[in-house]
């Protein structure tokens, strides 16, 4: 005799989790110090992580700051059938004049999606750099990029 549960249809549902997983694209900007003296070098770091098709990165214009040096590192990894990008851009900056200065947000545009960082304010104290150069002539002007 057949039992009733042997005749019931059995449905198996398989969900491919990778197909529905969302990539967390992230962009973060930070500075090593939020308060510096004129001529004191601090570091601005932009870090980007995620899965992108053709990212366009826009660094802020460092108004009121001079770029002493800059570098960029990129790392690509394949994961779950896609390519993940980790990018870190570093700029060493200094200010020639005292004041509270804001570094505008950096942005990343990829396929119509735009991700931005928050602006960062840096407090600069001390005498203008021209006066310091009279005392310490070895302080350079940096590079203008």
Backbone bond lengths (Angstrom), bond angles and torsions (degrees), N, CA, C in turn:
res aa  C-N    CA-C-N  psi(-1)  N-CA   C-N-CA  omega(-1)  CA-C   N-CA-C  phi
1 X - - - 1.418 - - 1.516 110.24 -
2 X 1.299 115.77 135.46 1.465 120.73 177.14 1.506 110.33 -78.90
3 X 1.270 114.17 137.56 1.453 117.60 174.74 1.518 108.31 -90.60
4 X 1.286 116.50 149.16 1.453 122.13 -174.62 1.522 112.53 -58.94
5 X 1.320 119.29 -38.62 1.462 120.44 -177.12 1.517 112.16 -69.56
6 X 1.326 119.26 -17.82 1.451 120.92 175.77 1.527 111.86 -74.39
7 X 1.302 117.75 -19.74 1.458 121.65 -177.25 1.522 112.62 -94.44
8 X 1.307 117.71 -13.37 1.467 119.31 -177.89 1.525 110.17 -73.96
9 X 1.313 116.66 136.84 1.463 118.85 178.10 1.532 110.59 -68.79
10 X 1.287 115.12 146.09 1.456 121.24 -179.95 1.532 107.40 -113.50
11 X 1.295 115.42 127.45 1.455 120.67 178.08 1.522 109.26 -108.36
12 X 1.288 114.80 132.17 1.460 119.73 176.88 1.521 107.09 -114.42
13 X 1.283 114.57 124.38 1.457 119.75 -179.86 1.525 107.78 -108.84
14 X 1.308 114.73 123.67 1.458 120.41 178.23 1.524 107.11 -116.05
15 X 1.296 114.82 126.01 1.461 119.91 179.04 1.518 107.78 -113.78
16 X 1.292 115.45 126.73 1.458 121.03 176.07 1.525 107.00 -85.60
17 X 1.311 116.17 103.76 1.457 121.23 -176.68 1.523 110.92 -63.55
18 X 1.321 118.08 -36.59 1.463 120.46 -178.36 1.521 112.03 -62.99
19 X 1.311 117.69 -31.81 1.461 120.27 -178.76 1.520 111.13 -68.59
20 X 1.332 117.13 -27.48 1.457 120.13 -176.94 1.519 113.30 -103.79
21 X 1.311 117.32 -3.04 1.468 119.95 -179.18 1.515 109.80 -70.68
22 X 1.297 115.78 132.53 1.457 120.57 177.96 1.515 109.20 -92.20
23 X 1.314 116.31 139.77 1.460 119.01 176.88 1.525 108.03 -83.43
24 X 1.289 115.66 139.73 1.456 121.07 177.88 1.513 108.49 -97.78
25 X 1.315 115.94 96.48 1.454 120.34 177.18 1.518 107.62 -83.03
26 X 1.317 115.83 130.81 1.460 119.73 -175.73 1.520 109.90 -132.82
27 X 1.315 115.28 144.55 1.462 122.35 174.22 1.530 106.35 -136.93
28 X 1.325 115.23 129.97 1.465 120.31 -176.34 1.524 109.42 -138.97
29 X 1.326 115.89 135.64 1.465 121.45 175.37 1.523 108.33 -122.42
30 X 1.332 115.42 142.30 1.460 119.67 177.39 1.519 109.16 -152.99
31 X 1.326 115.44 162.94 1.460 121.64 175.98 1.522 108.34 -119.85
32 X 1.332 115.85 152.89 1.461 120.24 -179.14 1.530 111.77 -73.02
33 X 1.348 116.31 -27.94 1.467 121.33 179.75 1.520 108.01 -142.92
34 X 1.322 116.57 138.37 1.471 119.56 177.22 1.525 111.53 -98.08
35 X 1.335 116.90 -5.35 1.464 122.13 175.89 1.527 108.06 -138.32
36 X 1.345 115.69 123.54 1.465 121.84 -178.51 1.523 109.76 -138.14
37 X 1.336 115.61 167.71 1.463 121.94 172.54 1.526 108.41 -95.37
38 X 1.313 116.89 159.78 1.463 119.93 176.47 1.521 109.09 -58.88
39 X 1.319 116.00 136.34 1.460 121.65 -179.40 1.518 114.58 83.12
40 X 1.337 117.70 -10.50 1.469 121.25 179.76 1.535 109.39 -80.63
41 X 1.309 115.92 127.81 1.461 120.73 -177.93 1.527 110.07 -82.46
42 X 1.336 115.04 133.63 1.460 121.82 173.05 1.522 107.60 -131.35
43 X 1.328 116.28 166.54 1.459 121.28 -173.64 1.520 111.64 -111.92
44 X 1.340 115.44 130.55 1.465 123.36 171.65 1.526 105.69 -103.63
45 X 1.338 117.15 126.25 1.464 121.55 -178.85 1.517 109.82 -123.64
46 X 1.326 115.74 130.08 1.460 122.59 174.99 1.516 107.18 -114.96
47 X 1.337 116.67 123.54 1.457 121.35 -179.50 1.524 108.63 -121.34
48 X 1.338 115.16 130.30 1.461 121.91 -179.74 1.519 108.40 -126.18
49 X 1.327 116.26 131.76 1.459 121.21 177.46 1.518 109.15 -138.42
50 X 1.329 116.59 138.92 1.456 119.98 175.37 1.506 112.27 154.41
51 X 1.321 113.84 -171.45 1.454 121.56 179.54 1.522 107.40 -108.76
52 X 1.326 116.94 116.67 1.457 121.75 -174.06 1.522 110.41 -128.16
53 X 1.328 115.35 153.74 1.459 120.71 176.23 1.534 110.25 -89.56
54 X 1.301 117.11 -59.16 1.471 121.34 178.13 1.529 108.46 -148.37
55 X 1.323 116.70 80.09 1.467 120.24 -174.65 1.527 112.90 -72.53
56 X 1.326 114.52 140.95 1.467 121.86 173.37 1.529 106.22 -117.66
57 X 1.324 114.72 119.36 1.457 120.84 -175.54 1.520 109.32 -104.32
58 X 1.330 115.42 132.82 1.457 121.04 177.37 1.527 108.73 -120.61
59 X 1.336 115.02 109.08 1.464 119.81 174.42 1.521 108.71 -75.45
60 X 1.320 117.35 152.16 1.465 118.61 176.47 1.523 110.73 -70.13
61 X 1.319 115.16 158.20 1.461 119.51 171.05 1.526 105.26 -82.01
62 X 1.299 115.74 127.33 1.452 120.12 -174.99 1.524 109.70 -87.09
63 X 1.342 115.34 67.00 1.463 121.20 178.78 1.522 108.87 -62.38
64 X 1.303 117.11 140.47 1.465 124.73 -179.26 1.525 113.66 72.28
65 X 1.324 117.97 3.85 1.458 122.61 177.53 1.524 109.20 -127.48
66 X 1.323 115.87 154.59 1.461 122.45 175.25 1.518 107.83 -113.07
67 X 1.330 116.60 137.32 1.458 121.46 178.42 1.523 108.67 -84.28
68 X 1.339 116.88 119.54 1.463 121.51 177.59 1.527 110.05 -86.79
69 X 1.337 117.25 -37.19 1.468 122.20 177.22 1.527 108.24 -164.86
70 X 1.318 114.80 161.70 1.463 118.81 176.51 1.519 109.95 -150.83
71 X 1.337 115.54 154.59 1.461 121.09 178.30 1.519 108.91 -148.59
72 X 1.328 114.77 163.68 1.457 120.29 -179.61 1.524 109.17 -145.88
73 X 1.318 116.89 136.61 1.464 122.73 177.08 1.519 108.01 -126.04
74 X 1.344 116.22 135.08 1.460 122.02 176.39 1.513 109.07 -125.47
75 X 1.328 115.34 141.34 1.455 120.31 176.52 1.526 107.76 -138.29
76 X 1.330 115.65 128.95 1.457 121.80 178.52 1.523 108.67 -112.38
77 X 1.331 116.69 133.89 1.453 121.34 175.26 1.520 109.15 -134.43
78 X 1.325 115.88 143.96 1.461 120.61 177.19 1.517 108.60 -95.24
79 X 1.333 114.85 132.27 1.458 119.78 -178.19 1.526 108.69 -152.83
80 X 1.312 116.14 129.94 1.465 122.06 176.99 1.526 112.24 52.93
81 X 1.311 116.92 39.85 1.456 120.63 177.01 1.516 114.76 79.01
82 X 1.311 118.60 3.73 1.462 121.73 179.28 1.513 110.12 -125.38
83 X 1.308 115.43 173.81 1.456 120.76 178.86 1.521 109.05 -112.92
84 X 1.312 115.74 125.18 1.460 121.40 177.21 1.523 108.87 -98.16
85 X 1.313 115.64 140.08 1.460 122.23 178.60 1.517 108.78 -115.12
86 X 1.326 116.05 132.86 1.456 122.22 168.94 1.520 106.21 -121.70
87 X 1.318 116.01 120.49 1.460 121.45 -178.43 1.515 108.21 -126.38
88 X 1.333 115.56 136.63 1.456 120.25 174.80 1.516 108.27 -132.30
89 X 1.322 115.65 119.68 1.465 122.07 176.11 1.526 107.47 -109.65
90 X 1.327 116.06 132.49 1.456 121.42 -177.95 1.524 108.97 -126.02
91 X 1.327 115.92 131.45 1.467 121.50 175.88 1.527 108.01 -125.90
92 X 1.324 115.90 128.69 1.463 121.33 172.98 1.518 106.63 -93.64
93 X 1.322 116.19 122.82 1.467 122.54 -172.38 1.522 110.90 -124.35
94 X 1.331 114.73 160.03 1.458 120.10 167.75 1.518 108.54 -150.90
95 X 1.328 115.77 157.71 1.472 121.98 179.75 1.514 109.51 -108.42
96 X 1.321 115.37 144.56 1.466 119.72 179.35 1.524 112.48 -95.35
97 X 1.338 116.56 -16.25 1.458 121.03 -178.52 1.520 110.67 -130.05
98 X 1.339 116.89 151.28 1.463 119.53 177.45 1.532 111.49 -75.66
99 X 1.338 115.01 158.13 1.465 121.15 177.17 1.519 110.83 146.47
100 X 1.316 115.64 176.06 1.460 121.48 173.44 1.522 107.28 -100.00
101 X 1.322 116.64 116.28 1.463 121.43 -175.46 1.523 110.21 -120.40
102 X 1.328 115.06 141.64 1.459 120.87 -178.71 1.519 109.93 -108.53
103 X 1.327 115.19 128.98 1.465 121.65 172.48 1.523 105.66 -91.89
104 X 1.320 116.54 117.81 1.461 120.33 -178.53 1.519 110.42 -64.26
105 X 1.320 116.48 162.35 1.451 121.95 -177.66 1.519 113.53 -68.29
106 X 1.328 116.34 145.90 1.457 122.51 171.98 1.527 107.14 -85.15
107 X 1.339 116.87 158.86 1.457 118.89 179.91 1.525 110.83 -139.84
108 X 1.322 114.11 157.02 1.451 122.92 176.64 1.521 106.80 -131.41
109 X 1.319 115.93 127.03 1.468 121.45 178.49 1.524 107.18 -116.29
110 X 1.332 115.87 128.19 1.465 121.09 -179.52 1.527 108.60 -147.44
111 X 1.324 116.05 113.06 1.456 120.65 177.05 1.513 114.43 58.45
112 X 1.306 118.14 40.14 1.455 121.76 179.59 1.523 114.23 85.55
113 X 1.324 118.12 -10.83 1.455 121.89 178.04 1.525 108.93 -93.68
114 X 1.333 116.11 133.52 1.464 120.62 179.88 1.530 108.88 -120.78
115 X 1.334 115.13 127.36 1.459 122.24 177.46 1.523 106.52 -118.06
116 X 1.346 117.26 132.85 1.458 121.07 -178.48 1.522 111.27 -127.06
117 X 1.315 114.40 153.96 1.462 120.25 172.80 1.519 108.92 -93.35
118 X 1.305 115.58 165.08 1.459 121.09 176.36 1.531 109.12 -79.89
119 X 1.330 117.84 149.39 1.466 120.06 173.77 1.529 110.08 -63.51
120 X 1.336 115.56 153.60 1.466 121.24 -179.33 1.528 108.23 -124.60
121 X 1.328 116.65 130.99 1.464 121.29 178.76 1.526 109.41 -102.27
122 X 1.330 114.78 134.03 1.464 121.62 178.71 1.526 107.34 -121.26
123 X 1.328 115.99 129.52 1.461 121.64 177.19 1.523 108.59 -92.88
124 X 1.333 116.09 123.78 1.462 121.87 -179.41 1.528 108.09 -113.69
125 X 1.337 115.48 124.92 1.458 120.54 179.79 1.528 109.49 -117.55
126 X 1.323 116.50 167.31 1.463 121.46 176.70 1.513 111.96 108.40
127 X 1.322 114.58 -176.74 1.463 121.34 -179.96 1.526 109.38 -81.98
128 X 1.345 117.04 155.30 1.468 119.13 174.73 1.523 110.62 -55.32
129 X 1.311 117.09 146.69 1.462 122.75 -173.77 1.525 112.32 -60.84
130 X 1.334 117.90 -30.08 1.470 119.68 179.41 1.526 110.49 -58.82
131 X 1.330 116.32 -38.53 1.465 119.84 178.80 1.532 110.99 -70.12
132 X 1.340 116.86 -36.16 1.461 120.29 178.73 1.524 111.17 -69.27
133 X 1.326 118.26 -33.90 1.463 121.58 -178.95 1.526 110.69 -64.02
134 X 1.324 116.92 -32.51 1.457 119.93 177.42 1.530 110.08 -60.58
135 X 1.331 115.77 -34.17 1.455 120.96 -179.03 1.525 111.07 -86.78
136 X 1.335 117.33 -39.87 1.469 122.38 -177.64 1.532 109.24 -126.86
137 X 1.335 117.79 84.19 1.460 120.58 -174.67 1.530 114.41 -66.65
138 X 1.331 118.24 -8.07 1.454 119.29 -178.71 1.528 112.31 -80.18
139 X 1.321 118.59 -7.73 1.456 121.01 178.45 1.528 107.85 -71.16
140 X 1.325 115.98 120.71 1.463 120.84 -176.37 1.513 112.51 -83.25
141 X 1.313 114.22 170.96 1.454 120.62 179.15 1.525 111.86 -90.03
142 X 1.323 119.43 -9.61 1.445 121.28 -178.54 1.508 110.60 80.99
143 X 1.313 115.97 -169.19 1.453 120.82 178.76 1.508 109.11 -119.63
144 X 1.294 117.47 146.84 1.455 122.41 179.80 1.522 107.89 -107.72
145 X 1.334 116.24 113.71 1.455 121.12 -177.97 1.512 110.21 -111.59
